[in-house]
Amino acid sequence: MLNAKQKRNDTSSKKINLGQSARSFASYGVVGTPGQFQKLPTSLLESILGQRITSEKKALSFLKKAGGFDWSLYSPILVARIKNKDSTYSYYVYDGDHRLLMFEIVFGEDSSIPCYVVDFKSTQEVAERFNQINARRRTAVTKEQQFICDFYAQNKEVQVLAQVLASVGLRVADDKRRAGDNLHEVPAGSSDPAISANALRECVKVADNGNAFYRASKLLKHCFPGDNEVRSELVQSLTLFFKLYDTSFAKTNMRRVKDPFKNFCEFFGAVKATQSSQQELAELWKKAGGRVHHKEKECIALGMLEHFLTSPQGNMLKTHFNLLRLEKLIKG
């Protein structure tokens, strides 16, 4: 058995060997130039386009927990400096918005805060850095906040999705309860009902350039005019439903049913009148459709279709809609 001295020597030897490892590493260059530590008046500092709404409640909670502004807890905020055409500078906070708010609460709005100032060429470049920093933090930003910042960073995918949002009359918002302010929503300035970034991408994928997403959005906005959002599961299930049964909604030569889509909208409105919210409506049809895990939108669509085909508006259309299409999706 090794004594304590031998163990120490053995451990020390291993550390030396690890330090002298023959493992080679690729050489890396340097990106950009070092910034400078400065104290800047808080009145000079702006939020970058698309940066999340700073929560006063969260800032106050941090202060309360720390017993005040604790210098040992908070590093200088990161500030981007951009030179304007008239040779003046604009300063944008791209990491440390809550620290800035806490500083202003404690020291006042006319105070100067320690910053690490880095030169940038454009706000687009700053927005990209904001996302790079916050992508590493599991709780830092929501999918919606990252979507908005990607929009101002000229991300190509998000630019295309922004056009889709404008066409269907929806928005991705940092806070769905707030009116558009040209900073915290896409499209900029929009106060349309909000949709989650994930639901938006799923609806666009399912619709595949068709009008299914447009129909789903229009129907929900018509039936729930006071809502500030469209529920993710419901808008996805409607988009899937309208995509799968696109040809089934074509006008017919039937004497009693000329326009199946009009009949479905009447059915949807009638059922909506019996439910208090989009969530209740989704839960009603999800349960009827079997409530299969990870198949929520398919189950809602199936429950909705079964309900429609037994309703006064849809019972003449049973031969137009094949339930097997949805049932196969759920089982698959």
N, C-alpha and C positions, 0 to 999 in steps of 0.2 A: 504493500500500500504506500502511495506517495505521501510524503509529509507536506506541510503547508508551503515550505520554501520551494520544494520541487514543483508543486502545482503552479506557484507563481511564475517560476522560470519557464514552465511548459506553456502557460498561457501567453507570457510575454513573447516567447519564440513564435507562437502562432500568429500573433499580431504583426511581428516583423515580417514573417513570411508573406502574410496577406498584403502588407504594404509594398513588398518587393515582387508582387505578382507579375508574371510575364504577359498578362492579358493586355492586349492593345486596344486603344480607343481611337475613334475617328477624330480628326481635328475639326474644330468648329470656329467659325468666324465671329465677328461682333456685329450686332444689328443696332444701328442708330448711334447716338452719342449720349454720354451721361447727362443727367439733368442736374439741377442745382437746388439746394435748400434755400428757401426764401420765406419771409413772412409777408403775406398778402392781405389787404383789407378784404373782409368777407363780402363787401358790397361789389367787388370786382368779379367775383366768381359766379359763373353760370353753370347750369346743368347741361350736359350734352344732349343733343336731340335723341329722344327715345329712352333716356335713362328713367328708371322706375321712379314712381312717386315716393318721395321720402315720407316715412311714417313718423309723425310727431309722437304718437303713442309709443312706438318702439324706442324712439330716442329717449323719452322720459323714463321708460322702463330700464334702459341701460344706465342712465344717470342714477336712478334710485338704487339699483343693484350695486353699483360701484361706490355709492355715497357721494357722488359728484363727478366732475370731470377729472379722472385719474390719469395723469400724464404717463404713468408706468404701463398703462393698458393700451394706449392709442398711438400708433405711428403717424407721422405726417401724412396728410392726404395727398393723393396723386392729382396733379393739375396739368392739363395740356395748355401750352401757349401757342397761339396761332397768330402769325403776323398778318395784319390787314393791309389793304391796298394803300391806305393813307399812312402806312408805317407805324400805326398804333398796334396794340396787341389785345386779343381777346383771350380770356382764361376760362377753361372748362374743367370742372371736376369730373374725373372718370373713375375714381375709386375713393370713397370716403364721404359720400353724401350724408350719411347719418352722423358721422363724426363732426361734419361741418355744422349740422343742425344742433347737435349737442353743445358744440363750442359757442354758437350764437345764443343759445338758451342761458348758458352760464356767464359768458363774458360780454354779451350784448351784440347787437347787429353792427356796431361801428368798430368792432375789434379787428385785429389782424391775426391770422391763423398760420401756424407753421405748415409749409407745403413742400413737396418735392416737385419741381416744375420741369417738365419735359417739352421740348419743341416738337410740334407736329405741323404738317402742311395743310390738313383739312379736317373738318369735323367727321368726314367719312372714316378717316384713319383712326380718329379717336374712338368712334363707335366700335370699330373692329377690336381695338385694344380692350375696351370695356367688356366685350363678350369673351375675349380670351381669358381675362382675369376671372370673370364670374362663372365661366364654364367649369372651373375647377372646384367650385363651392356647391355642395349639394343643396343648400338652402338659400343661396344668394339671390337667384332670380327665378321667376316663373317662366314657363314656356312662352307666355304672352309677352313678358318683358323682353325676353331674348328675341322673339319675333319682331317686335317693334324696333329694337336696336339693330337687328339685321336689315330691316327696311332702310334705315338711315345710313347703314353701311353699304348700301347698294347691292345687297345680296340678290343674285339673279332669280333664284327660286322664289324668294319673298316678294320681289318686285312683280312677278307674274301673279302670285297669289293675291297681291294687293289689287290688281285689276279685276280678279274674280270677285273679291269682296265688294268692290264698287258696283259690279254688274248685278249682284244679288241683293244689294242693300244691307250688308252686314259689316261689322268691324271687328278687329282684334283690339282689345283695350286692356290697359294696365289695371284700370278700375272701372268695371261696367256701370257703376252708379254715377260716375262723373260725366258731364257733357264733354264733347270734344274740345281740346285746347290747342290743337296743331302740334302736340308734343308727345302725348302719351297714348296714341291710338293710330291704327292704320285701317282705312285711309286717313290721312291727316285732317283733323277738324271734324270728322264724322261723329255724329251722336246716334247712329243707327244701333239696333240691338247687337249685342256682342256675341261672338262665337269663340270657343276655345281654339287655340292654334292647332291642337291635335285633331279636333273635330273637323276643322277647316280642311286640313290636309287629307283626312279620310274621305270627306265628302267629295273633294275634287278628284281623288283617286277613283272612287266608285262611279261618279258621274261620267268620267272619261270623255270630257268635252261635250256631253249631252246637256239637255236642259233639266235633268232630274234635280240637281242641286238648286237651281233657280225656282222650280216648282215647290220644292220643300220649304225653302226660305220664305217665299211669298205666302204660302198657306199658313205657316206658323205666325208670321207677322200680322196677317189678316185676322186670325183667330185669337191671338194674344197681343192686342195692340198696345197694352200698357206695360208689357214686360221689357226689361232692359237687356235681355239675353234670349238666345234660343238654346234649349237644353241639348247637350251633346248627343245623348242616346236617341232622342226623338228626331232631331234633324238628320242624323246619320241613318236611322231606320227609314225615314220618309224618302231620303235620297236613294237608298238601296231599292225601296219599293217602286219608286217611279222609274228607276233604271231597268229593273227586271221586267216590269210590265208596261214598258213604253208603248209597244204595239197594241196592248190590250186596252189602252185608253183612246185608241183611235175612234172617231165617230162611227156609229153603226147605222144600219138601215132598219133597226128595230123600231116599231111604232111607239113603244112606251119609253125606250131609252135611246135618245139620239146622241147624247154626249156623256160617256162614262166618267170622264174627269170631273165634269160639273156635278154629277151624282155623288162622286166620292167626296168632293169638297163640301157638299150639303151634309153628307153623313158625318164627316169629320167635325163640322161645326155643331151638329146636333149632339154628338158624344162629348165634345168639349164643354158644352153647356151643363153637363152633369158632373164635371170634374172641376176642381178649384185651381188647378195648376198644370203646367206641362209635365211636371214630375209625376203627378197622380195619373195623368193620361198614359205616360210611359210605363208606369208600374202596372196599370190595368192590363195593358196589352202584353207586357213582358210575362206576366203570370199566365195569361191565356195561351201564350206561345210556347210555354214550357220552361222558361227561366233556365237556360243552359249556360253554364259559366263560359265566358269568352265568346259567347254567341248572342250577346244582348241585343244588338241591333236587328239580327235575323229573327230572334224570338219576338221582338216588338212588332216587326213587319208582318210576321205570320199571324200573331194574335189580332192585329189590326185588320188584315185581309179576311180572316175567318169571321170577324165581327161584321165587316162590311157586307160580306156575301149573305149574311142572315138578317141584314137590316132592310127596311122598306126601300132604301135608296139603291141597294145592291143585289137584292135577291133574284133579280131578273138577269144577272150578269155572271152566273156561276160557270157558264161554259166559256166565258172570256178569260178567266183567271185560273191558272193551274197552280194549285197549292204545292205540288211536288217540287217546284223550283226552289221554294224557300225551305221545304222540309229536307231536301238534299243538302242544301248549304249548312243547315244546322247539324245534320248527322255527319257530314264530311268534316 
